[in-house]
Amino acid sequence: MASTYTINTGIELITNGEQSGTWGDTTNTNLEIVDRLTSGVGAITLSGTTHTLSTADGALSEGQYKVLVLGGSPSGTNTVTVSPNDQSKQYFIVNNSGESVIISQGSGATVTIADGATDIIYCDGGGAGAAVTSFGTDLSGVLTTGAIGTTVLAYDANLQSFVTALTLPTSDGTSGQALVTNGSGTVSFGDAGISTGKAIAMSIVFG
């Protein structure tokens, strides 16, 4: 019985008792495929406006890399088609091609990656209607390269409005002081008019 191959990666599954004396070559190729799948970085050279990213059964191929670094000299927006369309894939992509790149697998949704941008994508392997999804877009509120303060403010509109409306102090006050406002949007450290924690609590309770 002939060998079979894993559905998504093309690793050869040797039938029991076959490839006597040569199974080592097949095993070594399989291990190289596994290496690409787990941590391989592939330089993908693009040209023109189309490129097919293929995964071949039992052989090393571009589609087996985990990380794709897109380069070359495409003549315009380049459509990279993941083939075959019935294999599920996940890729980390760096686009250094000089052009926008569209990742496609079937007639379903595609993902566009701008020149100089990165993304994490998932190809669903749905056959003729296969679609591509961007994890980078879905996780944009979590995975960010922005400054922490900017990110937090963008995530909480109320906090953003509060901080924007006030001018906050840039240094610490002295012992016993509290944050007080002048009623016109400036907050500073000063005498709160109540000197002890007990007095503050009583003021809150009794007015």
N, C-alpha and C positions, 0 to 999 in steps of 0.2 A: 504494500500500500504506500502511495506517495505521501510525502510530507504535507502537513497543513500549516497555516500561518495564523498568528494572532490577529484579531479583527482590526485593531486600531493602530498597530505599530509594525506589522510585517515580520515579527520574529518567527523564525522557522521552528515548527514543532516536529521533531524527527520521529517517524514511526518506529516502534519497538523492533529492534533487530536489523534495521536498515543502516546504510552508510558505514558499514564496517571498514575501518581503516581511514575513513575521511570525515567521520563525525566531528573530529576536533576542529577542522576548518569551519564547519557550520556553527559550532558552539562559540568559537572565537568571534565570528561575525555577529552572532546573537548578543554576545557580551558588549561588543562595540556599539550595537544599536541601543542597548540598555544605557550605556554611558552617555550617548547623545540624548536619550529621553530624560535622563535625570539631571544632567548638568551641562549638556553640550551647548556651545555657542557657535552658531553658523553664520558666516558672512554670505549673504544672498545678493548676487549681482543682478540688478535690474537693468533692462534696456527697453526701448520702445515704450509701449503703453500697456503691455500685458506680460504676465509671468505665471507659470504653473508651478506650484509648490507640491511636489509629488512625494508619496511614500510608496516604495516598492517592496514587494514581498521578498524576504530573504536576502536583502542587499542594503548597503548603506545608501541613504538618500536624504535630500534636503529637508523633507517634511518630518524627519525624526528629531531634529534639534529642538531643545526646550526654548532656547533664546535665539531669536532671529534678528540679526543686524542687517538692515536693508541698506544697500549702497548701489554703486554703479552710476550710470548716466541715462536715466529714463528721459524720453523726449517730451513727457507731459505727465499728467496724473496717471499712475500705473495701477492696474487692477491685478492683484495677486490672487489666483484661484487655488484654493486648497483641494488637492486631489489624492485619492478618490473621495467622492462626496458622501460616502457611507461610513467614514471613519470619524470618530469623535476626537477632537484635538484641543489642547490648551497651549497657547504660546505667550511668551513675553517678547514684545517687539520694540526695537529701537529703529526709528526711521531716520537714516542719514543719507537718503537718496537724492535730496535736493528737490523732490517733488512730493505732493500728497500721494498716499497709497491707499487704495481701497482693498480690503480683505473680503473675499467672497468664497462661498463653497457651493452654493446652489442658487435657486431662484428666490430664497428667503432674504432676510435682512443682511446687510453688509455693515462693515465698520470702516470708517475713514480715519487715517492717522496722518496728521499734518507733518510736513517736513520738520525735523528737529524734535518731534514729539515721541513719547513712549506710550505703550498701552499693554494691557493684559487682555487677551481675547479667548473666547471659547467657541469652537465650531461644533455644532450639535450632531453632525454626521447623519442628517435626516434624508439623505438621498437627493433626488432631483430638487426638492424644496428646502434643502439644507440652509440653515441660517447661522450667522456669526453674531455673537454678543460681546460687547465691551465690558469687562469687569472694571476697567479703569473709570468708566463713566458712572457705573453703579456705586463705586466706592469713593467717588470724588470728595464726599464730605468727610471721609475717614483718612484716605491716603492723600496727603497734600504736601506740597513743597513750600507753602507760604509760611510766613512768620506765625508763631504760636498765637500771639495776641490778635493778629488779623484774623486767623482762622476761628478763634473762639468768638470774636465779635460777629463774624459772618454767620456763625452757627446759631446765634441767639440774637434775634432782632431787638428784643426788649433791652438786653444789656448794651447793644450797640447804641440805641437811642439814648440810654441813660448816660453812657460815657461821653457821647457827642455833645450832650446838653450841658455838661459840667466841665469846669476847669479844675483839675485835681492838683494837689500839692506834689512837688517833685522830691521832697525830703521829709524826714521824720520830724515830729514835734518834740516837745519836752514832756517829762513825766507828769501825768495828771491831766494832760490836754486831751481834747477830743476833736473829731472832725466836725466843723460847723460851717454853715453856709451863710453868705451875706444876702441871700434872697435873690441874687441876680446871676446865679450860675457859677459862682466861684466858691470852691470848698477849700478850707485851710484848717490847720490845727490852731485851736484857741481854747479859751476858757468856756466850758459848756454851761457854766452857771450853777453846776451841781458838783460838789467836790468828792463825794463818796459813792461807792456802788450801792450802798443801802439807800442813800437819798435818791439815786436814780430810780431804783425799784419802787420806792414810795411814790415818786413823782408819776411813774407810769401807771400805778394802781389807782392813786387818788387824784391825780391831775395837779 
